[in-house]
């Protein structure tokens, strides 16, 4: 019997990104730095958000 695996969607991930900064060319293309300002994850079994230390 051969084992099989199935990919199941985890939920929804929403990310807000800040300004991007190009830092030049790299071996696989242009390198970018991007600030992630917020992230939220939501599903039927999980709900979370990025802790940023602000109140």
Jmol script that loads the backbone (N, CA, C; Angstrom):
load data "model"
ATOM      1  N   UNK A   1       0.842  -1.172   0.000  1.00  0.00           N
ATOM      2  CA  UNK A   1       0.000   0.000   0.000  1.00  0.00           C
ATOM      3  C   UNK A   1       0.894   1.244   0.000  1.00  0.00           C
ATOM      4  N   UNK A   2       0.537   2.203  -0.797  1.00  0.00           N
ATOM      5  CA  UNK A   2       1.313   3.430  -0.920  1.00  0.00           C
ATOM      6  C   UNK A   2       0.651   4.555  -0.127  1.00  0.00           C
ATOM      7  N   UNK A   3       1.437   5.235   0.693  1.00  0.00           N
ATOM      8  CA  UNK A   3       0.913   6.351   1.482  1.00  0.00           C
ATOM      9  C   UNK A   3       0.666   7.550   0.571  1.00  0.00           C
ATOM     10  N   UNK A   4      -0.385   8.282   0.869  1.00  0.00           N
ATOM     11  CA  UNK A   4      -0.683   9.491   0.097  1.00  0.00           C
ATOM     12  C   UNK A   4      -0.808  10.676   1.037  1.00  0.00           C
ATOM     13  N   UNK A   5      -0.569  11.832   0.502  1.00  0.00           N
ATOM     14  CA  UNK A   5      -0.690  13.065   1.271  1.00  0.00           C
ATOM     15  C   UNK A   5      -1.659  13.989   0.553  1.00  0.00           C
ATOM     16  N   UNK A   6      -2.330  14.815   1.314  1.00  0.00           N
ATOM     17  CA  UNK A   6      -3.283  15.750   0.752  1.00  0.00           C
ATOM     18  C   UNK A   6      -3.021  17.130   1.326  1.00  0.00           C
ATOM     19  N   UNK A   7      -2.993  18.129   0.465  1.00  0.00           N
ATOM     20  CA  UNK A   7      -2.846  19.504   0.920  1.00  0.00           C
ATOM     21  C   UNK A   7      -4.232  20.066   1.230  1.00  0.00           C
ATOM     22  N   UNK A   8      -4.370  20.633   2.421  1.00  0.00           N
ATOM     23  CA  UNK A   8      -5.633  21.200   2.856  1.00  0.00           C
ATOM     24  C   UNK A   8      -5.398  22.675   3.186  1.00  0.00           C
ATOM     25  N   UNK A   9      -6.203  23.577   2.648  1.00  0.00           N
ATOM     26  CA  UNK A   9      -6.007  24.999   2.962  1.00  0.00           C
ATOM     27  C   UNK A   9      -6.095  25.259   4.460  1.00  0.00           C
ATOM     28  N   UNK A  10      -5.162  26.056   4.964  1.00  0.00           N
ATOM     29  CA  UNK A  10      -5.118  26.375   6.386  1.00  0.00           C
ATOM     30  C   UNK A  10      -6.131  27.446   6.748  1.00  0.00           C
ATOM     31  N   UNK A  11      -6.338  28.393   5.875  1.00  0.00           N
ATOM     32  CA  UNK A  11      -7.226  29.505   6.145  1.00  0.00           C
ATOM     33  C   UNK A  11      -6.809  30.687   5.285  1.00  0.00           C
ATOM     34  N   UNK A  12      -7.043  31.882   5.799  1.00  0.00           N
ATOM     35  CA  UNK A  12      -6.722  33.101   5.076  1.00  0.00           C
ATOM     36  C   UNK A  12      -5.640  33.875   5.818  1.00  0.00           C
ATOM     37  N   UNK A  13      -4.617  34.278   5.092  1.00  0.00           N
ATOM     38  CA  UNK A  13      -3.569  35.125   5.641  1.00  0.00           C
ATOM     39  C   UNK A  13      -3.652  36.472   4.927  1.00  0.00           C
ATOM     40  N   UNK A  14      -3.795  37.546   5.705  1.00  0.00           N
ATOM     41  CA  UNK A  14      -3.860  38.895   5.154  1.00  0.00           C
ATOM     42  C   UNK A  14      -2.674  39.682   5.688  1.00  0.00           C
ATOM     43  N   UNK A  15      -1.892  40.249   4.786  1.00  0.00           N
ATOM     44  CA  UNK A  15      -0.714  41.020   5.188  1.00  0.00           C
ATOM     45  C   UNK A  15      -0.769  42.408   4.568  1.00  0.00           C
ATOM     46  N   UNK A  16      -0.460  43.408   5.377  1.00  0.00           N
ATOM     47  CA  UNK A  16      -0.330  44.776   4.893  1.00  0.00           C
ATOM     48  C   UNK A  16       1.165  45.083   4.827  1.00  0.00           C
ATOM     49  N   UNK A  17       1.600  45.555   3.687  1.00  0.00           N
ATOM     50  CA  UNK A  17       3.016  45.831   3.491  1.00  0.00           C
ATOM     51  C   UNK A  17       3.258  47.327   3.415  1.00  0.00           C
ATOM     52  N   UNK A  18       4.395  47.745   3.949  1.00  0.00           N
ATOM     53  CA  UNK A  18       4.798  49.142   3.899  1.00  0.00           C
ATOM     54  C   UNK A  18       5.578  49.427   2.627  1.00  0.00           C
ATOM     55  N   UNK A  19       6.329  50.482   2.686  1.00  0.00           N
ATOM     56  CA  UNK A  19       7.126  50.913   1.538  1.00  0.00           C
ATOM     57  C   UNK A  19       8.201  49.883   1.225  1.00  0.00           C
ATOM     58  N   UNK A  20       8.430  49.672  -0.047  1.00  0.00           N
ATOM     59  CA  UNK A  20       9.499  48.751  -0.437  1.00  0.00           C
ATOM     60  C   UNK A  20      10.745  49.540  -0.811  1.00  0.00           C
ATOM     61  N   UNK A  21      11.886  48.954  -0.505  1.00  0.00           N
ATOM     62  CA  UNK A  21      13.175  49.582  -0.783  1.00  0.00           C
ATOM     63  C   UNK A  21      13.986  48.629  -1.640  1.00  0.00           C
ATOM     64  N   UNK A  22      14.356  49.072  -2.827  1.00  0.00           N
ATOM     65  CA  UNK A  22      15.209  48.257  -3.687  1.00  0.00           C
ATOM     66  C   UNK A  22      16.647  48.393  -3.208  1.00  0.00           C
ATOM     67  N   UNK A  23      17.314  47.265  -2.979  1.00  0.00           N
ATOM     68  CA  UNK A  23      18.690  47.300  -2.485  1.00  0.00           C
ATOM     69  C   UNK A  23      19.699  46.833  -3.526  1.00  0.00           C
ATOM     70  N   UNK A  24      19.265  46.667  -4.753  1.00  0.00           N
ATOM     71  CA  UNK A  24      20.198  46.329  -5.821  1.00  0.00           C
ATOM     72  C   UNK A  24      19.957  44.957  -6.395  1.00  0.00           C
ATOM     73  N   UNK A  25      20.766  44.636  -7.372  1.00  0.00           N
ATOM     74  CA  UNK A  25      20.650  43.347  -8.053  1.00  0.00           C
ATOM     75  C   UNK A  25      21.357  42.259  -7.267  1.00  0.00           C
ATOM     76  N   UNK A  26      20.747  41.095  -7.249  1.00  0.00           N
ATOM     77  CA  UNK A  26      21.339  39.917  -6.632  1.00  0.00           C
ATOM     78  C   UNK A  26      21.485  38.829  -7.673  1.00  0.00           C
ATOM     79  N   UNK A  27      21.969  37.667  -7.276  1.00  0.00           N
ATOM     80  CA  UNK A  27      22.193  36.584  -8.238  1.00  0.00           C
ATOM     81  C   UNK A  27      20.891  36.060  -8.867  1.00  0.00           C
ATOM     82  N   UNK A  28      19.738  36.331  -8.238  1.00  0.00           N
ATOM     83  CA  UNK A  28      18.468  35.843  -8.790  1.00  0.00           C
ATOM     84  C   UNK A  28      17.502  36.977  -9.096  1.00  0.00           C
ATOM     85  N   UNK A  29      18.017  38.199  -9.235  1.00  0.00           N
ATOM     86  CA  UNK A  29      17.163  39.329  -9.583  1.00  0.00           C
ATOM     87  C   UNK A  29      17.303  40.478  -8.607  1.00  0.00           C
ATOM     88  N   UNK A  30      16.367  41.407  -8.690  1.00  0.00           N
ATOM     89  CA  UNK A  30      16.393  42.594  -7.841  1.00  0.00           C
ATOM     90  C   UNK A  30      16.011  42.230  -6.408  1.00  0.00           C
ATOM     91  N   UNK A  31      16.794  42.703  -5.445  1.00  0.00           N
ATOM     92  CA  UNK A  31      16.508  42.456  -4.023  1.00  0.00           C
ATOM     93  C   UNK A  31      15.687  43.603  -3.471  1.00  0.00           C
ATOM     94  N   UNK A  32      14.669  43.253  -2.661  1.00  0.00           N
ATOM     95  CA  UNK A  32      13.790  44.244  -2.054  1.00  0.00           C
ATOM     96  C   UNK A  32      13.715  44.030  -0.555  1.00  0.00           C
ATOM     97  N   UNK A  33      13.585  45.104   0.181  1.00  0.00           N
ATOM     98  CA  UNK A  33      13.254  45.058   1.600  1.00  0.00           C
ATOM     99  C   UNK A  33      11.860  45.653   1.731  1.00  0.00           C
ATOM    100  N   UNK A  34      10.983  44.958   2.451  1.00  0.00           N
ATOM    101  CA  UNK A  34       9.618  45.430   2.621  1.00  0.00           C
ATOM    102  C   UNK A  34       9.234  45.282   4.084  1.00  0.00           C
ATOM    103  N   UNK A  35       8.721  46.354   4.678  1.00  0.00           N
ATOM    104  CA  UNK A  35       8.245  46.329   6.046  1.00  0.00           C
ATOM    105  C   UNK A  35       6.858  45.697   6.068  1.00  0.00           C
ATOM    106  N   UNK A  36       6.661  44.679   6.913  1.00  0.00           N
ATOM    107  CA  UNK A  36       5.347  44.073   7.097  1.00  0.00           C
ATOM    108  C   UNK A  36       4.689  44.813   8.258  1.00  0.00           C
ATOM    109  N   UNK A  37       3.651  45.593   7.958  1.00  0.00           N
ATOM    110  CA  UNK A  37       3.035  46.422   8.984  1.00  0.00           C
ATOM    111  C   UNK A  37       1.967  45.685   9.780  1.00  0.00           C
ATOM    112  N   UNK A  38       1.316  44.705   9.180  1.00  0.00           N
ATOM    113  CA  UNK A  38       0.352  43.896   9.925  1.00  0.00           C
ATOM    114  C   UNK A  38       0.116  42.569   9.211  1.00  0.00           C
ATOM    115  N   UNK A  39      -0.188  41.542  10.009  1.00  0.00           N
ATOM    116  CA  UNK A  39      -0.520  40.214   9.476  1.00  0.00           C
ATOM    117  C   UNK A  39      -1.637  39.640  10.330  1.00  0.00           C
ATOM    118  N   UNK A  40      -2.652  39.103   9.670  1.00  0.00           N
ATOM    119  CA  UNK A  40      -3.742  38.417  10.357  1.00  0.00           C
ATOM    120  C   UNK A  40      -3.940  37.055   9.713  1.00  0.00           C
ATOM    121  N   UNK A  41      -4.160  36.041  10.547  1.00  0.00           N
ATOM    122  CA  UNK A  41      -4.425  34.678  10.088  1.00  0.00           C
ATOM    123  C   UNK A  41      -5.772  34.271  10.660  1.00  0.00           C
ATOM    124  N   UNK A  42      -6.630  33.715   9.796  1.00  0.00           N
ATOM    125  CA  UNK A  42      -7.949  33.317  10.272  1.00  0.00           C
ATOM    126  C   UNK A  42      -8.399  32.035   9.575  1.00  0.00           C
ATOM    127  N   UNK A  43      -8.894  31.100  10.373  1.00  0.00           N
ATOM    128  CA  UNK A  43      -9.481  29.862   9.863  1.00  0.00           C
ATOM    129  C   UNK A  43     -10.481  29.360  10.891  1.00  0.00           C
ATOM    130  N   UNK A  44     -11.062  28.201  10.635  1.00  0.00           N
ATOM    131  CA  UNK A  44     -12.018  27.661  11.589  1.00  0.00           C
ATOM    132  C   UNK A  44     -11.331  27.150  12.857  1.00  0.00           C
ATOM    133  N   UNK A  45     -10.023  26.910  12.812  1.00  0.00           N
ATOM    134  CA  UNK A  45      -9.303  26.408  13.986  1.00  0.00           C
ATOM    135  C   UNK A  45      -8.282  27.380  14.544  1.00  0.00           C
ATOM    136  N   UNK A  46      -8.065  28.504  13.870  1.00  0.00           N
ATOM    137  CA  UNK A  46      -6.979  29.402  14.261  1.00  0.00           C
ATOM    138  C   UNK A  46      -7.357  30.846  13.948  1.00  0.00           C
ATOM    139  N   UNK A  47      -6.994  31.746  14.871  1.00  0.00           N
ATOM    140  CA  UNK A  47      -7.136  33.177  14.621  1.00  0.00           C
ATOM    141  C   UNK A  47      -5.978  33.865  15.325  1.00  0.00           C
ATOM    142  N   UNK A  48      -5.235  34.662  14.596  1.00  0.00           N
ATOM    143  CA  UNK A  48      -4.099  35.343  15.217  1.00  0.00           C
ATOM    144  C   UNK A  48      -3.699  36.563  14.411  1.00  0.00           C
ATOM    145  N   UNK A  49      -2.862  37.384  15.041  1.00  0.00           N
ATOM    146  CA  UNK A  49      -2.341  38.566  14.353  1.00  0.00           C
ATOM    147  C   UNK A  49      -0.935  38.846  14.855  1.00  0.00           C
ATOM    148  N   UNK A  50      -0.195  39.598  14.090  1.00  0.00           N
ATOM    149  CA  UNK A  50       1.167  39.975  14.423  1.00  0.00           C
ATOM    150  C   UNK A  50       1.157  40.883  15.644  1.00  0.00           C
ATOM    151  N   UNK A  51       1.943  40.537  16.646  1.00  0.00           N
ATOM    152  CA  UNK A  51       2.096  41.387  17.835  1.00  0.00           C
ATOM    153  C   UNK A  51       3.173  42.410  17.526  1.00  0.00           C
ATOM    154  N   UNK A  52       2.815  43.690  17.562  1.00  0.00           N
ATOM    155  CA  UNK A  52       3.780  44.723  17.188  1.00  0.00           C
ATOM    156  C   UNK A  52       4.269  45.544  18.381  1.00  0.00           C
ATOM    157  N   UNK A  53       3.752  45.291  19.572  1.00  0.00           N
ATOM    158  CA  UNK A  53       4.225  46.004  20.749  1.00  0.00           C
ATOM    159  C   UNK A  53       3.522  47.320  20.988  1.00  0.00           C
ATOM    160  N   UNK A  54       2.725  47.790  20.023  1.00  0.00           N
ATOM    161  CA  UNK A  54       1.965  49.031  20.206  1.00  0.00           C
ATOM    162  C   UNK A  54       0.650  48.726  20.896  1.00  0.00           C
ATOM    163  N   UNK A  55       0.150  49.700  21.634  1.00  0.00           N
ATOM    164  CA  UNK A  55      -1.144  49.510  22.305  1.00  0.00           C
ATOM    165  C   UNK A  55      -2.150  50.532  21.858  1.00  0.00           C
TER     166      UNK A  55
END
end "model"
wireframe off; spacefill off
backbone 0.3
color backbone group
